[in-house]
């Protein structure tokens, strides 16, 4: 079960592509306690609980994060071996105090940075319009010293996708070894833009190979995720979209949503499943079942088993339906799959089997490098 707590809808940034409507509202500790009880009561015994702190910018409410964390670990149903705690930050807030607390309670930290300053400052700016790159770069370097395997999330748009190789170089030079690349689905992607993805993803794949050949591998989500599903023969059912069933998000108001991206402005509208104060939550109000793409071309596609055409929130924001895929997703998935196939074929002659991907631990080879 994946649960996401919105600590606040406040943010110190005005990112041009953000899908969360900012409000001067934060989660109360009383509401948080109700959510924690609900999470433990509605997660099957023995099942892992992936609990993330989100926002807005969650580290604006660091004291609240500390209080909620202590409520979680002191809960009668808490079990250290089945609870994973995470927090995702925009990278503008970091300190030794934060690092010490996150380490003490084994809270995984993730930061966002879209790449070099000319990319970062194009879309990720402070509310007053000033650039964020200097602050984020400084905090990234410091955070990576505390958390060497910290995931760094980079968003790319139609305007910046050509610079993906530069983003990988930049983040790698800062020390990042766990790089997650995500397309901005709200960007105006033309057919011409998507036709370039094969070449650009191929460049990313070559950098991935170069890192391996140099004995300094990186986890690059665009490539590693596809290597895993290709070697397995497709996505497992538990890996596909489970919004509203295996995934829930909680707004400061107590409203429950099927996915963190669907909270948006927390208007209690079409996506809302109910409120934490209700006796039960409502079924997901969707146009179709997430995980089953309705596009005719998807049914006959030879790559369908390796494709993320089942991501309900991505589909909704791009087509207005949970189970209808748009041209960007189709082109991006095809390009990523082909790039990963190329990596597998090119590295096979060097004896690289990617066995850790089959075992479900693709980061293990990189962790070994960090630890040695």
C-alpha positions, 0 to 999 in steps of 0.5 A: 500500500502506498499512502501520501500525506500532504503536509501542506499545500504551501510552497515557496516556488512557482514551478510553471508545470506544477499540478498542485494548486497552492493554498495557505493550508497545512495538515493539523496534527489531529487530522494526521492522527486520524489518517495514521489510524486509517492507514494502519486499519486499512492496510492488510496484515503483513503488507508493506506500507510506503508512506510519503510526506508531500506538498506543496513543499513538505519541509516548510512544515519540518516541525509537523513532519517530526511530530507526525513521524513520532506518532507513526513510530509510536503507534500500536500497529507500527512495525519497523520492518513493514513501514517505509517513510519518504519525503520529497522536497523541491531542494530549496530547504536543507540543513544538518538538523533535517538530515540528522532527523531523517537519518534517525528515523530512516526517512528516505529523502528525494529532491527535485532538480531539472538540470543545469541552471539554464534548465532549472531556472526556466521552469522552477523559480521562486514565487518572486520570480528569482532563480532557484538553481544556486540554492538547489545545487548547494543543497543537492551537494550537501544532501548527497553527502548524507544520502548518497543514493538519494533519488533526484527527480528531473522533469523535462518538457518539449522545450528541454528534452533535447538537453536530457544528456546534459541533465544527466551529466550535470546531476552526475557531476554533483554526485547523483547516482539515482536519477529519475527522469519524468516528462512534463505531460502538460507541456505542448508536445508536438508530433515532431517533438515526440519523433525526436525521443528515439534519438534523445533516449538513445543518447541517454542509453549510451551515457548509461552504458558509458557509466557501466563501462567506466565502473561507475554505474548510475541508476537512470529510471528511463533505462533501468525501469525498462531493462527490468520489465524486458528481462521479466517479460512484462510488468507484474500486476502489482506494479501497475496502477492501483490508484484508489486501491493500493494507493491513496493520498490525503489532503490537509482537509482530510479528503482522500484521493486515489493518487497524489497527482489527483489532489490538485486543488483539493476541491472535493470533486470528481477524484475525491473518494471521501473524507477521513472523518467518513466511516468508509471511502467511496469507490473510485469515480473513473471512466474505466478501470486503470490498468486497461488501456482502451486505445485500439492500437495498444491491444495489438502493439508488440510492446504492450507488456513493457508499456506504462499505458496503465498509469491512470493519472498520466492518462487523465491529465493528458486525455481526460480519461484514466485509461486512454493514452495520448501520443506523448506516452505512446512515443515515449514508452516506445522510445524508452523500450527500444533504448533499453533493448539497445543497452541489453544487446550492447552490454551482453558482449561485456558479460553484463547480465543485469541479474540484479534487475531480475531479482528486483534490486537494480540499485544493488550494483550501484550501492556496491560501487558507493560502498566500496 
